[in-house]
Amino acid sequence: MMMNLQEFKSTLSSGEMPENLSVYLQALWYDGRGDWKAAHDLIDQRSDKRSAHLHAYLHRKEGDIWNADYWYNRAGEKRPAVSLEQEWEQLVQGFLAG
């Protein structure tokens, strides 16, 4: 099922997670619904670079900048100079694109 950012965002208000989402999109879906813990729990034990980037975003959102920067470094990324909402959207679009 191919979906765009607006379609993904529209599922947040329904409360029904779309089927067949990657673990990354599942975490972003939970975060988009305000469930930081569920999002973090999904990616906390993963070690790939994409998970590290998502992990960094979640710690940035939490306000733990030192930990966020550690994870951005693990992901080979720099902390972005955009809002948390913009970063969330960029991550969703990147994971939707594959």
N, C-alpha and C positions, 0 to 999 in steps of 0.2 A: 504494500500500500504506500504509494508516494503521497506525501503531504507537504504543504508549505508552512511557513512560520505562522501565518494567520490561522490556518486550519488547526495547527498544533495548539496555538493559544486559545482557540475557541473550545477545545476539549477541557480546558482547565475549569471553566465554569460549570460544565456538566457533571464533573466529578467522576467521569468514567474514562479511565486510561485507555487510549487506543491499543488494539491488539498488535502484537509483533514488534513492539518498540525495542530497540537495543537497550542494554543496561544504562548507557549514557543518557539516552532520551527518557528512560524511566526516571532516572535521578533528577533530570531537569524538570520533568513533569511534576514530581513531588515538590521540588523546590518552588516551582511556579505556583503551586497550591499552598505554599507557606509551610510545608513540612520539611524543614531543613534536616532534621534527624533522619527521616526516611531516605532522603537524598544522600546524605553522608554515609549511612549504613550500606547503601548499595555499592559505593565505590571505595570505601575505606580500606579494604583489603586487596584491592587490585593494584598492579604495579606497572601497567602499560602507560605510555606517555599521554594518551587521550584521557585516561582516568586521572592522571596526575594534574592535567590542566583543569579538569572539572573539580578535582579536590582543591586546587588552588583557589578557584572561583568561590567555592563554598566557604573556605576559611577567610577569604577577603570579605565575603558577605557577613560572616560572623564577627568580623572586626579584629581577627587574629592575624595581623599583617605579617608578623615574623613567620608564622607557620604558612601563610599564603605564599610568601616569597620563596620559602623552601620548596613548596610544591610547584610553583611556576618554574623554578630552576630545574627541578626534576623533569618537567615537561618540555624543557628547552624553550621556554617562553619568558617574556618580561611581563610584569604586572601592567595591564593596560591602563591608559589614561582616559578611560570612558566610564560612564556610570555603570552601576551594577546591572541595571535593566538592559543597557546596551550590550554589556558583556554576555548576559544571559541569552539575549536574542542572537548574538553572534555564535555562541556555542550551539544553540538549537539549530541554527541554519547550517552550521558546519556538520553537525551529526546527522541532520536530515539529508544532506548531500552525500553522506557516506564517508 
